[in-house]
């Protein structure tokens, strides 16, 4: 008797075929990143398309919008305009937020901080960030950044994903997808968060999500208190050998399911289970800083001993870098200074200045800065005119010009790129868009941003959308 085909099975296979076809290159890329050991990543760089200056990235994202004119873009001539209404000829009718659009005037507020030159390069940095002066000759200062969003959530989402609307993959996920992992025992994309002062905007896990990429490329957030990751320890009565047997059986069930439905998310699930098992030993060792010499701890400042601080996270970032984690991102909150500018800037800079400088010095003394790209900046800058009045004045959001710092692999040290006008309000020379910055980061990692794509809902997507130019002038 001839065996008949199960029509339901035919339907499942048809849907599986269509689904896997729709994923196209992404499915192939995912398969290439699974080694013979189930769930182990490919430790080469399968999608690299050009020579890489950077092996890994440490991205120090300052959430809230740090004020460029109070740290990195000196405008001493503004003192003669103090308290005068901001000129319409400079504003040019550009959009401002509702927080200042209803003010009777927009009084110019020169920086309360003074600038000095540092290093052989003579790089100008304000006394709000004195420790950064020690690494001035390693810094590439981009003064001509600009973005499209004027409010926090779309602006930070835009920096992370290249789109103002949520749901797209983050930059760390794109890098993880494009290059794979370097260390089989740690995730290729790790996230840490810290609170630096008042004026904090909320952070959401979607900022380090893989979006429509397979979920194994999402960032793994390390917690600030307790165990760095939930459920690292085996339950009572379960040892590593038994846990290994359970995962092997579970992987076998998942592979059988994969044969039926062809869903690449099942491969991602297998990979994540395997990574979680390996992290049971790698993460506790990573988080234990008891073996760090006092000379190293002193680089990062006194807060380094406190879990959850930016200083502690910067030290962990260095430990992650020397363990070859591909993309390390620190979100540091507390830069939304609409009032009490000097006090709040002093507080936020106090939490970020020494740890940032210490991280760069620590990487450099270990030879890691040569192949580690360090980035420092927020989602936009601040206005040179005041929000609120008198000694309680602060600054509003400003997307039209602000500063981002880079250091390390492949970028010029002691270099300033771009220039703003006399009011630090518009770009006067060499503008750098968010897409340009992201294109440059990918380029330094050996990726061509136009070619790093993933097919979703019928079109090819990329981090830089249909835009972006590599900023050649910042490359060493």
N, C-alpha and C positions, 0 to 999 in steps of 0.2 A: 504494500500500500504506500502510495506516494505521500511524503510528509508535506503538509501545507504550511505556508508562511503565516505566522501570527500577524494579522493586520495591525494590531496595536504596536507590535514590535517594529513593523515597517514604519509606522507613523513616528515612533520615537527616533528611529534611525534617520528618518527624513528631517525631522526637526534638528537633530544633533548635527547632521551634515550642513544644514543651512546656517546653524548658529556658528559652527566652527569656521565655515567659509566667511561669514560676516566678520569674524575676528581677524581673519587674514594673517597679516604679518605679525600681529600681536601674539597669536597662538604659537606661531613658529618661534618667535623670540622667547616666549615663556618656556617652550620645550627645550630650546638651546641652553636655558639657564638652569636646567635640572641635570645634575650629573648622574653617574650610574648609581651612586648612593642616593636613595630616594630623598628628595627635598634638599639635597646639597646644591649650593649655587655654583655657577661657573665662575672661577676666580680670575679669568682673563677679562678683556674688554671687548666683547664680541661686536659691538656696534660703533667702536671708535673709528673715526673717518679721517683724522688728522693727528699729527704729533701732539701729545698732551704735555703741557707745562705743569699741570696739577694732577696729583693722584687722588686727592680728596679735598673736601670743602668743609670749613667751619663757618657757618653763617650766624653772626651775632645780630639778630633782628631786634631793634629797639622799638617796641610797640607803643604807639601814641603820637609819634611825630616829633623827633628831637629838633630843637631850634638851631638851624645852621648858622645864623648870624651871631649866636652867642657862643659858638664853639670853633667853627672852622672857616668862616667867611667874614673877615674883618671889614668893617665900614666905619672907620673913625670920623670921617667927614660928616656923618649923620648928626653929630653933636650939635651942629649949627641949626638943625631942623627940629630939635627936641621940642615936643609939644605942639608943633605946627601940624596942620591938617595934611594928610598924605595927598600928594598932587594927583589930580585926575589924569594928567598927562602921562603919569607913570602907570597908573592902574589900567588905563585904556578900556574901561568898562568891563573888565574881566569879572567873572563870577566870584562872589565871596559868600561866606556862610551866613545863615540867618542870625547867628550869634553876634555878628558885628554889623550886618547890613542895616540894622535898626538904630545904630548909634548916631548921635547928632554929628559926630566927627570921628575921624580916624587919626588920632594923634601919633606922630612918629615917636617911637621909643627906641633910642640907641641902646646898645648892649650895656648892661651894668658890669660886664667883665672886660678885662684888658687883655690884649694880645701880646705875644712875644715870639721871636723867631727861635727855632730849635734846629739842632743838628747842622751838618755840613750843607744841607739843602736850604736852610733858612726857612723851613716850613712854618707858617704862622698858625698857632693854636692858642686858644684863650686860656686864662688861668682857671677856668672851670674844669679843664682836663689836663692838669700839669703832668701827670704820669705819662700820657701819650707822647709828650715831648721827648721822652727817652727813646722812643722808637720812630721818631719823625722821619728818619732816612729810610725806613721800611714802608712808609705809608704812601699810597697813591690816593690823592684826594680828588674826587669828582665833584666839583662845585655846581655842575650844570645839569643835575638830575631833574627830571620833570615827569609828572604822571597825569592821569586823566580824571582821577577821583578826588573829591574834596572832603568826603566823610570817611570815618575810620574803617568801617566794615568793608565797603567796596574797595577801598584803597589797599588794605592789607591783603584782601583776597586777590586783587590784581597783581600785587607783587609776588604772591605765592604761586599763582596759577596762570597768569597772563590774561585773566578774564575777571571782570568785576562781579559777575554772578557766581554763586557757589556751585560746586559739583564737578569741577575739572581737576585733573591731577595736579598736585603740588610740584614745585621744582625738584625737591628731593626725590619724589617718586619718579619723575621723568629721568633723573640721573641714575637712580637705581635700576629702572627698566632698561635704560640705554647701555649701561656699563656692567651691571651685575655686581656681585659682592666680592670683596677682597678677603674677608675672614668668614669662614664657614660657621663659626661659633657665635657670631654677633650679627644683628640685623645690618643691612647696608645703609639704612636711614634711621637715625636716632634723634629724638627730640627731647629737650629739657626746657623747663619754664621757671621763671623767677619773678618776684615782685620787687620793684626798685623804689617805690614811693607812692604818693597819692596821685590821683589823676590816671587811673588805670582803666584801659579798655579791656573787655572780656576777650578771652581766647577760646577758639572752638577747635575740636579735633579735626574738623574738615580742612583746616589750614595745612595739615600734614597728611591729608588723605590721598589715596591713589586714584580717587575719582572713578573714571571708567576703565582705568588700567586694572589688571589683576590685583587682588587685595594684598598679595605678598609684598607689593612695592610701597605700601603705606608706611609712614613713619611710625616707629615704636617709641612711645613716650615713657621716659623713666620718671617714676614718682619722686616727689621731694621728701616724703616721710615714709617710714616703714620700709618694707621690701621695695626695691626699685621697680619691680614688675609683679603684679598679682600672681599668686599660685606658682611661684618658682619652686617652692619646696614640695616634695611628695607628701601626700596625705599620710596620716598615721597608719602604720601597717603595710605601707607600700615602699619597697626599696627600688633602687635604680634598675635592677635586673627585671623585676616584675613590671616596672613601668615601661621598659624597653619592649618586653613581650606584648604588652597591651597596645603600644603604638604600632608594632609590626602587624598585629592582627587588624587594627583599625586601618592601616595603610592598605592591607590586602582587600578589605571591604570597599575602601574608597576607589581602588584601582578597578575593581569589578564594576562599580557604578560608573566610573569614567568610560569603560568600554561600551556601556549601554547608551549613555547620554552625550558623551563627548564634551562635557562642560569644562573649560579650562580652569574655572574656579575650583574644581575638585583638585587639580594639580596644585593650585595655590594653597589649598587647605592642607594637603599632605606636607607641602614645604613648610608651612607655618607650624604644624605639629612637631616636625623634626627640629626646627629652629628653637622652639620653646624648650624642647628636651635638652638641647646643647646649651641653652642659656642658663639652665639650672646651675651650671658650674662657672660659666664665663661671666655672668653679670655680678654675682656677689664678689668675685675677685676684682672686677672692674671698679665697683663702688667702694671698696676698702682702700682708703688713702692712708692708712696707718703707717705704711712703709715709706711714705714720701718724706724726704729730709726737710728739716726746718728751713733751709735756704730756699727751697722750692716753694714751700708754703708762704714764705715772706714775699715772694714775687706777686702773689695774688691778693695780699692784704689780709687784715684780721678776720674778715667775714668768711674766709675759706674754710674755717672749721665748722661753720653752720650749714647744715644740709638745707637745700632749697634756695640758697643765695646765688646771685650771679657769679660771685667769686668762686664758690664751690663748683658751680656748673662749668665755669671756664676751665678749672682744673680737670674735671671729668671729661671735658671736650678734648683736652690734650691727651688724656689716658685713652680715650676712644680713638684719637688720631693715631697714636702709636700702636694701636691694635688694628689699624687699617680699616676702620669703619669709613665707608665711602662718603656719606653726607651727614654732617652733624649740625643740627640747628638749635640755637638757643633763643628762645623768645623771652625778652626782658621787658616787663611792663612798668609803666609809671612815667611816661613822657608827655602826657596830655596837659600842658601847662597853660590854662586859660586865665589864671590869676596868680598873684604872688610869685612872679616869675623868678626873681633872684633866689628866693628861699627854696623853691621847688626844683629849679635847675641845679642848685648846689647839692640838694639831696640826691637827685637822680644821677648827676655826674659823679657824686661821691661813691655811689654803688657800682658804677660802670667803668670809671677811668682806670684805676689801678688794676682790676682784673683783666681788662682788655690789653693793657700794656704788658702785664705779667704773662698772659697767654702768648703774646707774640714773642717776648723774650725767651720764654720757656721752650717754645717750638724751635726758635732759632738756635739756642744752645744745644739742642738735641739733633740738629740737622734736619728737622721736620719741616721747617718753613720753606725749604727749597722745593718741596712738592706738595705743600698744603696751601690752598687758597683761603685766606681769611677775609670776610666781608662784614662791615659794620654799617648799619643804617636803619631807618624806619620807613614808614609808608608814605610820608610827605614831610615838609618842613613847617616852619611857622612864619607868620607875617612880621614885617618890621614895624608895623603900626600896632598900637596897643588895644587890647580888649580890656574892659573895665577901666578904672581910673586910679590916679595917684599912686601910692605905694603898693596898692593891691593889683596893679596892672599885670596882665599876662599877654599871651600872643595867640592868635587864631590859627586855624589850619591854612597851609599854603602849599598848593601842589605845583606851582609854576616854576620854582627853582628851589633846590635843596641839595644837601651834601650826602654822599655815600663814600665810605672809605674801603679800600682794598689793600691787601698786603700779601706777600708771599709769592708762591709759584707763578712765574710768568708775567708779573706786573712790575711796572717801574716804581722803585722806591724813591721817596723824597720828591714826588712829582705832583703837580697840580694840573688837572685837566678841566677846561671850561672856565667861564667867567660870568659873573652876574653884573647887573647894572649898579649904579651908585646907591640905589635903595635896596639892594638885595631882594628885588621883587620879580625881575624878568631876567632871562638868560641873554647875555650879550655875545657869547661865543661858544661854539662847540657843544650844542645840546646833546644830552644823553637821555633817551626815553627808557622806561622800564623794560620794554622789549629789547632794546639795545644792550642793557646790562645783562639780561638773561642770556642773550645770544653770546655775549662775551664770556660769561661763566661757562657755558657749554663748550665754547671754543677752547678755553683753557683746559678743559677736561678731555679734549680730543674729539668732541662731537660737533658736527655741523647742524646747527639748529633747524635748518630747512629740511634735513633728512631724518631727524628724530620725530617720527610720526606714529600715530596709532589710528586705525580705522574704527569709527564709532558712529552709529546711526547714519551710515551711508556716506560719510566723508572722512577724509584724513585730517586729524587734529595734531597740533603741535603746541609746545609751550609758548612760542612767540606768535601764534596765530598766523597771519600772513605778513608780518612786519619783522622788524629787528635787523640791525646791522652791527657787526662786531666792531667795538671801539678800538681800532688799531693803535691809537696814540697812547693808550695806557699799557700796551704790551711791551715787555722788555726785549 
